[in-house]
Each structure stands twice: as C-alpha cells, then as structure tokens.
Amino acid sequence: MPEDEEHLEHHRPPIIYSVAEVFFVLLFVVGVVLYFWYAITFGAWLDIGIVTISMPFIGFGIVGMILNQLNRQAREEHQKV
C-alpha cells in the first residue's frame, strides 16, 4: 500500500503543467513586448531602465519553459517505467 501512496504523491494533473507553461510563456511575451514597446515609443533601445525591467521577465520565462520541458520529459520517462 505505501507504494500506491508514493505513486499518488508524484502524480499531478496535466492542467497544473499547462498552467505553468502558459505562465512562463506569458512572462517571456510580456518581457519582449514591453521592451519593444518602450524602445519604439521612446527611441531608447539600450536604456538601462527598460533592460532592468524586461530582462528578468524574459529570463525567467525562458528558464521556466526549459525547466518545465525537462520536467515533462522526466515525467514521461517515469511513466514508461
């Protein structure tokens, strides 16, 4: 019986992973759109202020998408076993 409980602990509904995917994609898109909007509007492509604001959005979005994909692959391999 403990084996069944352990299996249930590691099982998450797919909706949780899709919410995470949407969140990380939105972070990335918001960062890119914010950067280009500000740069086009104010003509400041290398302004340290907008880089400081947009790069964490873009960075966390990219890292989150990568980690989410690695998690998905590990989960699929675990299900095959």
PyMOL Python script that loads the backbone (N, CA, C, O; Angstrom):
from pymol import cmd

cmd.read_pdbstr("""\
ATOM      1  N   MET A   1       0.797  -1.216   0.000  1.00  0.00           N
ATOM      2  CA  MET A   1       0.000   0.000   0.000  1.00  0.00           C
ATOM      3  C   MET A   1       0.840   1.283   0.000  1.00  0.00           C
ATOM      4  O   MET A   1       0.473   2.235  -0.688  1.00  0.00           O
ATOM      5  N   PRO A   2       1.944   1.346   0.737  1.00  0.00           N
ATOM      6  CA  PRO A   2       2.726   2.593   0.699  1.00  0.00           C
ATOM      7  C   PRO A   2       3.217   2.932  -0.705  1.00  0.00           C
ATOM      8  O   PRO A   2       3.398   4.101  -1.045  1.00  0.00           O
ATOM      9  N   GLU A   3       3.430   1.888  -1.523  1.00  0.00           N
ATOM     10  CA  GLU A   3       3.870   2.157  -2.894  1.00  0.00           C
ATOM     11  C   GLU A   3       2.793   2.912  -3.665  1.00  0.00           C
ATOM     12  O   GLU A   3       3.105   3.796  -4.464  1.00  0.00           O
ATOM     13  N   ASP A   4       1.524   2.567  -3.429  1.00  0.00           N
ATOM     14  CA  ASP A   4       0.426   3.266  -4.098  1.00  0.00           C
ATOM     15  C   ASP A   4       0.362   4.723  -3.656  1.00  0.00           C
ATOM     16  O   ASP A   4       0.133   5.612  -4.477  1.00  0.00           O
ATOM     17  N   GLU A   5       0.560   4.972  -2.373  1.00  0.00           N
ATOM     18  CA  GLU A   5       0.540   6.343  -1.861  1.00  0.00           C
ATOM     19  C   GLU A   5       1.694   7.151  -2.445  1.00  0.00           C
ATOM     20  O   GLU A   5       1.526   8.323  -2.782  1.00  0.00           O
ATOM     21  N   GLU A   6       2.863   6.527  -2.565  1.00  0.00           N
ATOM     22  CA  GLU A   6       4.012   7.228  -3.142  1.00  0.00           C
ATOM     23  C   GLU A   6       3.732   7.589  -4.592  1.00  0.00           C
ATOM     24  O   GLU A   6       4.099   8.672  -5.047  1.00  0.00           O
ATOM     25  N   HIS A   7       3.086   6.687  -5.319  1.00  0.00           N
ATOM     26  CA  HIS A   7       2.747   6.958  -6.722  1.00  0.00           C
ATOM     27  C   HIS A   7       1.771   8.140  -6.816  1.00  0.00           C
ATOM     28  O   HIS A   7       1.889   8.967  -7.720  1.00  0.00           O
ATOM     29  N   LEU A   8       0.828   8.219  -5.908  1.00  0.00           N
ATOM     30  CA  LEU A   8      -0.140   9.312  -5.928  1.00  0.00           C
ATOM     31  C   LEU A   8       0.497  10.649  -5.600  1.00  0.00           C
ATOM     32  O   LEU A   8       0.067  11.682  -6.113  1.00  0.00           O
ATOM     33  N   GLU A   9       1.519  10.642  -4.750  1.00  0.00           N
ATOM     34  CA  GLU A   9       2.186  11.896  -4.396  1.00  0.00           C
ATOM     35  C   GLU A   9       2.865  12.528  -5.606  1.00  0.00           C
ATOM     36  O   GLU A   9       2.902  13.752  -5.728  1.00  0.00           O
ATOM     37  N   HIS A  10       3.400  11.702  -6.496  1.00  0.00           N
ATOM     38  CA  HIS A  10       4.146  12.224  -7.636  1.00  0.00           C
ATOM     39  C   HIS A  10       3.258  12.509  -8.839  1.00  0.00           C
ATOM     40  O   HIS A  10       3.716  13.086  -9.825  1.00  0.00           O
ATOM     41  N   HIS A  11       2.011  12.117  -8.766  1.00  0.00           N
ATOM     42  CA  HIS A  11       1.108  12.341  -9.886  1.00  0.00           C
ATOM     43  C   HIS A  11       0.420  13.695  -9.734  1.00  0.00           C
ATOM     44  O   HIS A  11      -0.207  13.974  -8.712  1.00  0.00           O
ATOM     45  N   ARG A  12       0.545  14.519 -10.749  1.00  0.00           N
ATOM     46  CA  ARG A  12      -0.146  15.807 -10.770  1.00  0.00           C
ATOM     47  C   ARG A  12      -1.017  15.843 -12.014  1.00  0.00           C
ATOM     48  O   ARG A  12      -0.653  15.294 -13.054  1.00  0.00           O
ATOM     49  N   PRO A  13      -2.149  16.482 -11.902  1.00  0.00           N
ATOM     50  CA  PRO A  13      -2.993  16.590 -13.091  1.00  0.00           C
ATOM     51  C   PRO A  13      -2.296  17.394 -14.189  1.00  0.00           C
ATOM     52  O   PRO A  13      -1.546  18.320 -13.880  1.00  0.00           O
ATOM     53  N   PRO A  14      -2.520  17.070 -15.444  1.00  0.00           N
ATOM     54  CA  PRO A  14      -1.874  17.784 -16.548  1.00  0.00           C
ATOM     55  C   PRO A  14      -2.187  19.275 -16.567  1.00  0.00           C
ATOM     56  O   PRO A  14      -1.404  20.055 -17.109  1.00  0.00           O
ATOM     57  N   ILE A  15      -3.307  19.686 -15.991  1.00  0.00           N
ATOM     58  CA  ILE A  15      -3.666  21.104 -16.017  1.00  0.00           C
ATOM     59  C   ILE A  15      -2.640  21.948 -15.267  1.00  0.00           C
ATOM     60  O   ILE A  15      -2.405  23.101 -15.626  1.00  0.00           O
ATOM     61  N   ILE A  16      -2.033  21.385 -14.232  1.00  0.00           N
ATOM     62  CA  ILE A  16      -1.029  22.135 -13.475  1.00  0.00           C
ATOM     63  C   ILE A  16       0.174  22.442 -14.358  1.00  0.00           C
ATOM     64  O   ILE A  16       0.723  23.542 -14.308  1.00  0.00           O
ATOM     65  N   TYR A  17       0.580  21.473 -15.162  1.00  0.00           N
ATOM     66  CA  TYR A  17       1.715  21.700 -16.039  1.00  0.00           C
ATOM     67  C   TYR A  17       1.356  22.677 -17.152  1.00  0.00           C
ATOM     68  O   TYR A  17       2.190  23.490 -17.551  1.00  0.00           O
ATOM     69  N   SER A  18       0.143  22.610 -17.650  1.00  0.00           N
ATOM     70  CA  SER A  18      -0.229  23.537 -18.716  1.00  0.00           C
ATOM     71  C   SER A  18      -0.360  24.958 -18.172  1.00  0.00           C
ATOM     72  O   SER A  18      -0.054  25.913 -18.886  1.00  0.00           O
ATOM     73  N   VAL A  19      -0.804  25.118 -16.937  1.00  0.00           N
ATOM     74  CA  VAL A  19      -0.857  26.450 -16.331  1.00  0.00           C
ATOM     75  C   VAL A  19       0.550  27.002 -16.192  1.00  0.00           C
ATOM     76  O   VAL A  19       0.783  28.180 -16.460  1.00  0.00           O
ATOM     77  N   ALA A  20       1.484  26.168 -15.779  1.00  0.00           N
ATOM     78  CA  ALA A  20       2.877  26.602 -15.663  1.00  0.00           C
ATOM     79  C   ALA A  20       3.429  27.002 -17.031  1.00  0.00           C
ATOM     80  O   ALA A  20       4.131  28.006 -17.151  1.00  0.00           O
ATOM     81  N   GLU A  21       3.114  26.222 -18.051  1.00  0.00           N
ATOM     82  CA  GLU A  21       3.573  26.550 -19.400  1.00  0.00           C
ATOM     83  C   GLU A  21       3.045  27.910 -19.839  1.00  0.00           C
ATOM     84  O   GLU A  21       3.796  28.739 -20.352  1.00  0.00           O
ATOM     85  N   VAL A  22       1.768  28.132 -19.638  1.00  0.00           N
ATOM     86  CA  VAL A  22       1.161  29.408 -20.019  1.00  0.00           C
ATOM     87  C   VAL A  22       1.803  30.556 -19.248  1.00  0.00           C
ATOM     88  O   VAL A  22       2.082  31.609 -19.820  1.00  0.00           O
ATOM     89  N   PHE A  23       2.036  30.359 -17.965  1.00  0.00           N
ATOM     90  CA  PHE A  23       2.642  31.397 -17.150  1.00  0.00           C
ATOM     91  C   PHE A  23       4.032  31.773 -17.662  1.00  0.00           C
ATOM     92  O   PHE A  23       4.343  32.957 -17.786  1.00  0.00           O
ATOM     93  N   PHE A  24       4.866  30.784 -17.959  1.00  0.00           N
ATOM     94  CA  PHE A  24       6.225  31.072 -18.412  1.00  0.00           C
ATOM     95  C   PHE A  24       6.235  31.691 -19.808  1.00  0.00           C
ATOM     96  O   PHE A  24       7.056  32.563 -20.094  1.00  0.00           O
ATOM     97  N   VAL A  25       5.343  31.252 -20.663  1.00  0.00           N
ATOM     98  CA  VAL A  25       5.250  31.874 -21.997  1.00  0.00           C
ATOM     99  C   VAL A  25       4.791  33.323 -21.861  1.00  0.00           C
ATOM    100  O   VAL A  25       5.306  34.205 -22.548  1.00  0.00           O
ATOM    101  N   LEU A  26       3.822  33.571 -20.977  1.00  0.00           N
ATOM    102  CA  LEU A  26       3.365  34.944 -20.754  1.00  0.00           C
ATOM    103  C   LEU A  26       4.472  35.828 -20.203  1.00  0.00           C
ATOM    104  O   LEU A  26       4.596  36.984 -20.607  1.00  0.00           O
ATOM    105  N   LEU A  27       5.282  35.300 -19.284  1.00  0.00           N
ATOM    106  CA  LEU A  27       6.420  36.074 -18.774  1.00  0.00           C
ATOM    107  C   LEU A  27       7.327  36.492 -19.921  1.00  0.00           C
ATOM    108  O   LEU A  27       7.720  37.654 -20.021  1.00  0.00           O
ATOM    109  N   PHE A  28       7.654  35.543 -20.779  1.00  0.00           N
ATOM    110  CA  PHE A  28       8.532  35.829 -21.910  1.00  0.00           C
ATOM    111  C   PHE A  28       7.917  36.858 -22.851  1.00  0.00           C
ATOM    112  O   PHE A  28       8.578  37.818 -23.246  1.00  0.00           O
ATOM    113  N   VAL A  29       6.664  36.656 -23.203  1.00  0.00           N
ATOM    114  CA  VAL A  29       5.991  37.562 -24.143  1.00  0.00           C
ATOM    115  C   VAL A  29       5.864  38.963 -23.555  1.00  0.00           C
ATOM    116  O   VAL A  29       6.105  39.948 -24.253  1.00  0.00           O
ATOM    117  N   VAL A  30       5.491  39.066 -22.283  1.00  0.00           N
ATOM    118  CA  VAL A  30       5.377  40.386 -21.646  1.00  0.00           C
ATOM    119  C   VAL A  30       6.715  41.100 -21.662  1.00  0.00           C
ATOM    120  O   VAL A  30       6.774  42.299 -21.936  1.00  0.00           O
ATOM    121  N   GLY A  31       7.792  40.382 -21.371  1.00  0.00           N
ATOM    122  CA  GLY A  31       9.119  40.995 -21.385  1.00  0.00           C
ATOM    123  C   GLY A  31       9.504  41.518 -22.756  1.00  0.00           C
ATOM    124  O   GLY A  31      10.007  42.635 -22.882  1.00  0.00           O
ATOM    125  N   VAL A  32       9.271  40.718 -23.780  1.00  0.00           N
ATOM    126  CA  VAL A  32       9.630  41.122 -25.149  1.00  0.00           C
ATOM    127  C   VAL A  32       8.763  42.287 -25.613  1.00  0.00           C
ATOM    128  O   VAL A  32       9.272  43.257 -26.174  1.00  0.00           O
ATOM    129  N   VAL A  33       7.456  42.191 -25.381  1.00  0.00           N
ATOM    130  CA  VAL A  33       6.544  43.260 -25.811  1.00  0.00           C
ATOM    131  C   VAL A  33       6.857  44.556 -25.064  1.00  0.00           C
ATOM    132  O   VAL A  33       6.872  45.631 -25.664  1.00  0.00           O
ATOM    133  N   LEU A  34       7.101  44.461 -23.788  1.00  0.00           N
ATOM    134  CA  LEU A  34       7.436  45.645 -23.000  1.00  0.00           C
ATOM    135  C   LEU A  34       8.701  46.314 -23.515  1.00  0.00           C
ATOM    136  O   LEU A  34       8.749  47.536 -23.658  1.00  0.00           O
ATOM    137  N   TYR A  35       9.724  45.514 -23.793  1.00  0.00           N
ATOM    138  CA  TYR A  35      10.980  46.065 -24.285  1.00  0.00           C
ATOM    139  C   TYR A  35      10.783  46.766 -25.629  1.00  0.00           C
ATOM    140  O   TYR A  35      11.211  47.907 -25.801  1.00  0.00           O
ATOM    141  N   PHE A  36      10.143  46.096 -26.573  1.00  0.00           N
ATOM    142  CA  PHE A  36       9.965  46.697 -27.894  1.00  0.00           C
ATOM    143  C   PHE A  36       9.018  47.895 -27.851  1.00  0.00           C
ATOM    144  O   PHE A  36       9.251  48.886 -28.543  1.00  0.00           O
ATOM    145  N   TRP A  37       7.965  47.820 -27.059  1.00  0.00           N
ATOM    146  CA  TRP A  37       7.054  48.965 -26.942  1.00  0.00           C
ATOM    147  C   TRP A  37       7.801  50.178 -26.420  1.00  0.00           C
ATOM    148  O   TRP A  37       7.686  51.263 -26.990  1.00  0.00           O
ATOM    149  N   TYR A  38       8.556  50.019 -25.359  1.00  0.00           N
ATOM    150  CA  TYR A  38       9.287  51.139 -24.775  1.00  0.00           C
ATOM    151  C   TYR A  38      10.346  51.666 -25.754  1.00  0.00           C
ATOM    152  O   TYR A  38      10.493  52.875 -25.929  1.00  0.00           O
ATOM    153  N   ALA A  39      11.076  50.745 -26.386  1.00  0.00           N
ATOM    154  CA  ALA A  39      12.138  51.155 -27.299  1.00  0.00           C
ATOM    155  C   ALA A  39      11.580  51.903 -28.506  1.00  0.00           C
ATOM    156  O   ALA A  39      12.162  52.899 -28.937  1.00  0.00           O
ATOM    157  N   ILE A  40      10.477  51.444 -29.049  1.00  0.00           N
ATOM    158  CA  ILE A  40       9.886  52.115 -30.211  1.00  0.00           C
ATOM    159  C   ILE A  40       9.265  53.445 -29.797  1.00  0.00           C
ATOM    160  O   ILE A  40       9.407  54.447 -30.498  1.00  0.00           O
ATOM    161  N   THR A  41       8.578  53.452 -28.656  1.00  0.00           N
ATOM    162  CA  THR A  41       7.893  54.666 -28.212  1.00  0.00           C
ATOM    163  C   THR A  41       8.873  55.771 -27.865  1.00  0.00           C
ATOM    164  O   THR A  41       8.672  56.922 -28.252  1.00  0.00           O
ATOM    165  N   PHE A  42       9.922  55.437 -27.147  1.00  0.00           N
ATOM    166  CA  PHE A  42      10.851  56.459 -26.651  1.00  0.00           C
ATOM    167  C   PHE A  42      12.183  56.477 -27.388  1.00  0.00           C
ATOM    168  O   PHE A  42      13.034  57.313 -27.084  1.00  0.00           O
ATOM    169  N   GLY A  43      12.386  55.588 -28.337  1.00  0.00           N
ATOM    170  CA  GLY A  43      13.618  55.570 -29.118  1.00  0.00           C
ATOM    171  C   GLY A  43      14.844  55.275 -28.279  1.00  0.00           C
ATOM    172  O   GLY A  43      15.940  55.739 -28.595  1.00  0.00           O
ATOM    173  N   ALA A  44      14.676  54.518 -27.229  1.00  0.00           N
ATOM    174  CA  ALA A  44      15.789  54.211 -26.317  1.00  0.00           C
ATOM    175  C   ALA A  44      15.997  52.700 -26.298  1.00  0.00           C
ATOM    176  O   ALA A  44      15.456  52.008 -25.436  1.00  0.00           O
ATOM    177  N   TRP A  45      16.774  52.190 -27.239  1.00  0.00           N
ATOM    178  CA  TRP A  45      16.949  50.750 -27.373  1.00  0.00           C
ATOM    179  C   TRP A  45      17.871  50.173 -26.301  1.00  0.00           C
ATOM    180  O   TRP A  45      17.751  48.996 -25.960  1.00  0.00           O
ATOM    181  N   LEU A  46      18.766  50.959 -25.778  1.00  0.00           N
ATOM    182  CA  LEU A  46      19.696  50.447 -24.764  1.00  0.00           C
ATOM    183  C   LEU A  46      19.530  51.165 -23.435  1.00  0.00           C
ATOM    184  O   LEU A  46      20.497  51.303 -22.686  1.00  0.00           O
ATOM    185  N   ASP A  47      18.340  51.619 -23.132  1.00  0.00           N
ATOM    186  CA  ASP A  47      18.070  52.279 -21.859  1.00  0.00           C
ATOM    187  C   ASP A  47      18.169  51.261 -20.732  1.00  0.00           C
ATOM    188  O   ASP A  47      17.513  50.220 -20.767  1.00  0.00           O
ATOM    189  N   ILE A  48      18.988  51.564 -19.736  1.00  0.00           N
ATOM    190  CA  ILE A  48      19.230  50.614 -18.646  1.00  0.00           C
ATOM    191  C   ILE A  48      17.953  50.328 -17.850  1.00  0.00           C
ATOM    192  O   ILE A  48      17.792  49.238 -17.302  1.00  0.00           O
ATOM    193  N   GLY A  49      17.065  51.292 -17.790  1.00  0.00           N
ATOM    194  CA  GLY A  49      15.828  51.098 -17.041  1.00  0.00           C
ATOM    195  C   GLY A  49      14.942  50.025 -17.638  1.00  0.00           C
ATOM    196  O   GLY A  49      14.456  49.154 -16.917  1.00  0.00           O
ATOM    197  N   ILE A  50      14.723  50.071 -18.943  1.00  0.00           N
ATOM    198  CA  ILE A  50      13.849  49.080 -19.575  1.00  0.00           C
ATOM    199  C   ILE A  50      14.520  47.718 -19.649  1.00  0.00           C
ATOM    200  O   ILE A  50      13.854  46.686 -19.578  1.00  0.00           O
ATOM    201  N   VAL A  51      15.840  47.718 -19.793  1.00  0.00           N
ATOM    202  CA  VAL A  51      16.561  46.446 -19.779  1.00  0.00           C
ATOM    203  C   VAL A  51      16.437  45.800 -18.404  1.00  0.00           C
ATOM    204  O   VAL A  51      16.247  44.589 -18.295  1.00  0.00           O
ATOM    205  N   THR A  52      16.545  46.616 -17.353  1.00  0.00           N
ATOM    206  CA  THR A  52      16.432  46.103 -15.989  1.00  0.00           C
ATOM    207  C   THR A  52      15.047  45.538 -15.716  1.00  0.00           C
ATOM    208  O   THR A  52      14.910  44.573 -14.964  1.00  0.00           O
ATOM    209  N   ILE A  53      14.032  46.118 -16.309  1.00  0.00           N
ATOM    210  CA  ILE A  53      12.664  45.641 -16.090  1.00  0.00           C
ATOM    211  C   ILE A  53      12.333  44.438 -16.977  1.00  0.00           C
ATOM    212  O   ILE A  53      11.737  43.471 -16.502  1.00  0.00           O
ATOM    213  N   SER A  54      12.703  44.484 -18.234  1.00  0.00           N
ATOM    214  CA  SER A  54      12.257  43.450 -19.173  1.00  0.00           C
ATOM    215  C   SER A  54      13.098  42.169 -19.136  1.00  0.00           C
ATOM    216  O   SER A  54      12.566  41.083 -19.368  1.00  0.00           O
ATOM    217  N   MET A  55      14.380  42.275 -18.854  1.00  0.00           N
ATOM    218  CA  MET A  55      15.231  41.093 -18.891  1.00  0.00           C
ATOM    219  C   MET A  55      14.857  40.031 -17.843  1.00  0.00           C
ATOM    220  O   MET A  55      14.909  38.844 -18.164  1.00  0.00           O
ATOM    221  N   PRO A  56      14.488  40.394 -16.620  1.00  0.00           N
ATOM    222  CA  PRO A  56      14.029  39.325 -15.704  1.00  0.00           C
ATOM    223  C   PRO A  56      12.776  38.610 -16.212  1.00  0.00           C
ATOM    224  O   PRO A  56      12.653  37.396 -16.050  1.00  0.00           O
ATOM    225  N   PHE A  57      11.849  39.345 -16.820  1.00  0.00           N
ATOM    226  CA  PHE A  57      10.675  38.702 -17.404  1.00  0.00           C
ATOM    227  C   PHE A  57      11.098  37.699 -18.474  1.00  0.00           C
ATOM    228  O   PHE A  57      10.666  36.546 -18.473  1.00  0.00           O
ATOM    229  N   ILE A  58      11.947  38.158 -19.381  1.00  0.00           N
ATOM    230  CA  ILE A  58      12.401  37.296 -20.476  1.00  0.00           C
ATOM    231  C   ILE A  58      13.215  36.125 -19.936  1.00  0.00           C
ATOM    232  O   ILE A  58      13.014  34.983 -20.350  1.00  0.00           O
ATOM    233  N   GLY A  59      14.127  36.403 -19.021  1.00  0.00           N
ATOM    234  CA  GLY A  59      14.982  35.350 -18.462  1.00  0.00           C
ATOM    235  C   GLY A  59      14.206  34.297 -17.700  1.00  0.00           C
ATOM    236  O   GLY A  59      14.404  33.101 -17.914  1.00  0.00           O
ATOM    237  N   PHE A  60      13.314  34.735 -16.800  1.00  0.00           N
ATOM    238  CA  PHE A  60      12.521  33.766 -16.044  1.00  0.00           C
ATOM    239  C   PHE A  60      11.573  32.995 -16.964  1.00  0.00           C
ATOM    240  O   PHE A  60      11.287  31.822 -16.726  1.00  0.00           O
ATOM    241  N   GLY A  61      11.092  33.656 -18.005  1.00  0.00           N
ATOM    242  CA  GLY A  61      10.236  32.958 -18.962  1.00  0.00           C
ATOM    243  C   GLY A  61      10.987  31.852 -19.685  1.00  0.00           C
ATOM    244  O   GLY A  61      10.482  30.737 -19.813  1.00  0.00           O
ATOM    245  N   ILE A  62      12.195  32.155 -20.161  1.00  0.00           N
ATOM    246  CA  ILE A  62      12.996  31.154 -20.872  1.00  0.00           C
ATOM    247  C   ILE A  62      13.403  30.015 -19.944  1.00  0.00           C
ATOM    248  O   ILE A  62      13.243  28.843 -20.285  1.00  0.00           O
ATOM    249  N   VAL A  63      13.928  30.361 -18.774  1.00  0.00           N
ATOM    250  CA  VAL A  63      14.357  29.330 -17.819  1.00  0.00           C
ATOM    251  C   VAL A  63      13.160  28.479 -17.381  1.00  0.00           C
ATOM    252  O   VAL A  63      13.273  27.258 -17.267  1.00  0.00           O
ATOM    253  N   GLY A  64      12.030  29.117 -17.142  1.00  0.00           N
ATOM    254  CA  GLY A  64      10.841  28.370 -16.753  1.00  0.00           C
ATOM    255  C   GLY A  64      10.376  27.419 -17.830  1.00  0.00           C
ATOM    256  O   GLY A  64       9.994  26.286 -17.534  1.00  0.00           O
ATOM    257  N   MET A  65      10.400  27.862 -19.087  1.00  0.00           N
ATOM    258  CA  MET A  65       9.992  26.972 -20.183  1.00  0.00           C
ATOM    259  C   MET A  65      10.946  25.789 -20.307  1.00  0.00           C
ATOM    260  O   MET A  65      10.509  24.664 -20.547  1.00  0.00           O
ATOM    261  N   ILE A  66      12.241  26.034 -20.147  1.00  0.00           N
ATOM    262  CA  ILE A  66      13.219  24.950 -20.222  1.00  0.00           C
ATOM    263  C   ILE A  66      13.002  23.955 -19.087  1.00  0.00           C
ATOM    264  O   ILE A  66      12.950  22.747 -19.318  1.00  0.00           O
ATOM    265  N   LEU A  67      12.877  24.462 -17.860  1.00  0.00           N
ATOM    266  CA  LEU A  67      12.674  23.571 -16.720  1.00  0.00           C
ATOM    267  C   LEU A  67      11.354  22.810 -16.824  1.00  0.00           C
ATOM    268  O   LEU A  67      11.278  21.637 -16.458  1.00  0.00           O
ATOM    269  N   ASN A  68      10.338  23.469 -17.314  1.00  0.00           N
ATOM    270  CA  ASN A  68       9.045  22.805 -17.494  1.00  0.00           C
ATOM    271  C   ASN A  68       9.155  21.682 -18.520  1.00  0.00           C
ATOM    272  O   ASN A  68       8.572  20.614 -18.333  1.00  0.00           O
ATOM    273  N   GLN A  69       9.893  21.912 -19.595  1.00  0.00           N
ATOM    274  CA  GLN A  69      10.083  20.885 -20.616  1.00  0.00           C
ATOM    275  C   GLN A  69      10.883  19.713 -20.052  1.00  0.00           C
ATOM    276  O   GLN A  69      10.553  18.556 -20.310  1.00  0.00           O
ATOM    277  N   LEU A  70      11.938  20.008 -19.281  1.00  0.00           N
ATOM    278  CA  LEU A  70      12.717  18.934 -18.661  1.00  0.00           C
ATOM    279  C   LEU A  70      11.858  18.129 -17.694  1.00  0.00           C
ATOM    280  O   LEU A  70      11.968  16.904 -17.631  1.00  0.00           O
ATOM    281  N   ASN A  71      11.004  18.815 -16.943  1.00  0.00           N
ATOM    282  CA  ASN A  71      10.110  18.141 -16.014  1.00  0.00           C
ATOM    283  C   ASN A  71       9.132  17.241 -16.768  1.00  0.00           C
ATOM    284  O   ASN A  71       8.846  16.126 -16.333  1.00  0.00           O
ATOM    285  N   ARG A  72       8.628  17.722 -17.882  1.00  0.00           N
ATOM    286  CA  ARG A  72       7.694  16.933 -18.697  1.00  0.00           C
ATOM    287  C   ARG A  72       8.394  15.677 -19.235  1.00  0.00           C
ATOM    288  O   ARG A  72       7.817  14.590 -19.210  1.00  0.00           O
ATOM    289  N   GLN A  73       9.623  15.822 -19.716  1.00  0.00           N
ATOM    290  CA  GLN A  73      10.354  14.672 -20.237  1.00  0.00           C
ATOM    291  C   GLN A  73      10.636  13.649 -19.138  1.00  0.00           C
ATOM    292  O   GLN A  73      10.503  12.445 -19.356  1.00  0.00           O
ATOM    293  N   ALA A  74      11.024  14.130 -17.963  1.00  0.00           N
ATOM    294  CA  ALA A  74      11.286  13.223 -16.847  1.00  0.00           C
ATOM    295  C   ALA A  74      10.006  12.496 -16.431  1.00  0.00           C
ATOM    296  O   ALA A  74      10.034  11.310 -16.103  1.00  0.00           O
ATOM    297  N   ARG A  75       8.902  13.209 -16.449  1.00  0.00           N
ATOM    298  CA  ARG A  75       7.615  12.613 -16.085  1.00  0.00           C
ATOM    299  C   ARG A  75       7.219  11.539 -17.101  1.00  0.00           C
ATOM    300  O   ARG A  75       6.728  10.477 -16.721  1.00  0.00           O
ATOM    301  N   GLU A  76       7.432  11.815 -18.395  1.00  0.00           N
ATOM    302  CA  GLU A  76       7.093  10.839 -19.423  1.00  0.00           C
ATOM    303  C   GLU A  76       7.978   9.593 -19.317  1.00  0.00           C
ATOM    304  O   GLU A  76       7.506   8.474 -19.518  1.00  0.00           O
ATOM    305  N   GLU A  77       9.268   9.790 -18.999  1.00  0.00           N
ATOM    306  CA  GLU A  77      10.157   8.639 -18.823  1.00  0.00           C
ATOM    307  C   GLU A  77       9.739   7.831 -17.600  1.00  0.00           C
ATOM    308  O   GLU A  77       9.793   6.601 -17.613  1.00  0.00           O
ATOM    309  N   HIS A  78       9.326   8.518 -16.556  1.00  0.00           N
ATOM    310  CA  HIS A  78       8.895   7.825 -15.337  1.00  0.00           C
ATOM    311  C   HIS A  78       7.629   7.019 -15.585  1.00  0.00           C
ATOM    312  O   HIS A  78       7.452   5.952 -14.997  1.00  0.00           O
ATOM    313  N   GLN A  79       6.748   7.512 -16.444  1.00  0.00           N
ATOM    314  CA  GLN A  79       5.525   6.785 -16.755  1.00  0.00           C
ATOM    315  C   GLN A  79       5.782   5.556 -17.598  1.00  0.00           C
ATOM    316  O   GLN A  79       5.027   4.586 -17.524  1.00  0.00           O
ATOM    317  N   LYS A  80       6.849   5.577 -18.411  1.00  0.00           N
ATOM    318  CA  LYS A  80       7.189   4.423 -19.236  1.00  0.00           C
ATOM    319  C   LYS A  80       7.684   3.264 -18.396  1.00  0.00           C
ATOM    320  O   LYS A  80       7.494   2.102 -18.756  1.00  0.00           O
ATOM    321  N   VAL A  81       8.321   3.579 -17.273  1.00  0.00           N
ATOM    322  CA  VAL A  81       8.921   2.535 -16.434  1.00  0.00           C
ATOM    323  C   VAL A  81       7.895   1.773 -15.682  1.00  0.00           C
ATOM    324  O   VAL A  81       8.232   0.859 -14.929  1.00  0.00           O
TER     325      VAL A  81
END
""", "prot")
cmd.dss("prot")
cmd.show_as("cartoon", "prot")
cmd.util.cbc("prot")
cmd.orient("prot")
